[in-house]
Amino acid sequence: MAAISCHLSSVSSPDSVSLSSASSLSRYVHTLRRFPGVGFSSPAICRRISCQTVSSAPSSSVDGKAKAGPKDFLHIDDFDKDTILSILDRAKEVKAQIKSGDRTYLPFKGKTMAMIFAKPSMRTRVSFETGFHLLGGHAIYLGPDDIQMGKREETHDVARVLSRYNDIIMARVFAHQDILDLAKYSSVPVINGLTDFNHPCQIMADALTIIEHVGQLEGAKVVYVGDGNNIVHSWLYLASVVPFHFVCACPKGYEPDARTVKRALKAGVSKIEITNDPKEAVKGADVVYSDVWASMGQKEEAEYRRQVFQGFQVNEELMELAGPKAYFMHCLPAERGVEVTNGVIEAPNSIVFPQAENRMHAQNAIMLHVLGL
């Protein structure tokens, strides 16, 4: 494993650490840093990590193929700022056309998409399948028992076979290595529909929603309250490309992956904070964001996590501290009364359902981009 050097400056308080910005890593090191087995809980992170930078750094590709750009959509920071913002602009345009009722724009006509679901999902399946259909394509659902990727058939064989039948592959899997292997061996674009490590399509939909409601993503303050999970990792990847203020408030021991935080800081693009104080974190937020405390595959920890996460519920008191301009977002499904109260999720400043709708529009734009349409 190649080493990443990091400069740590001494500070007066033992509860804070400041990391200086540096140039982005090379393509090869950038690939190695996407560790397939990395966990979400990292006690190596100190109570508070803070960085304010102004310089920008180019992103890197992880697909390992000699092409003009990534053929796949695996991680947001595989792309530069202009590309990400261009995809979001395209999403707004295609969304407007679909909402107008115009069904003459059919760029996916004659194309098929294989959708691999090792993890079931309502939003991911319906948003991809409906979006692809509305733009003229045909999507094929392959559930957990249809392939049993890695058990009944090796991932690299699945990739090679599906590439010969389809124009694009979307996969929602557990292990991050599975999405990397699909992309490596597929001859057609692969879209990361979710892994245990990151969820880029969700964060692209979130960015689109923030642009629509806040006015712009750049310079906005986004405060995530909860577990430092795959959603947080993708927010950190976006913060490596587009400048905004991202804060993750989580219990001690449930911080996001330390290497992912350090890489986001080293990119030198955004102000990034990891803290254990949600009440202080939300002050002045444009968006307060939450997710379930126990994700799929962690349900046996649910009761224990409810105890650990006491004080991290997004409730009316916390939203009041955030201020009157703060919107509430949640990637859904939500456990009402656990990580968020029913009153917050149903409040006028809750934008969770426009956010859910935007999964389809953001993903349509992503697919148009990787297919070169």
Summary of the structure (lengths in Angstrom):
residues: 373
radius of gyration: 19.8
end to end distance: 37.3
largest distance: 62.7
contacts: 1277
relative contact order: 0.16
helix: 39%
strand: 16%
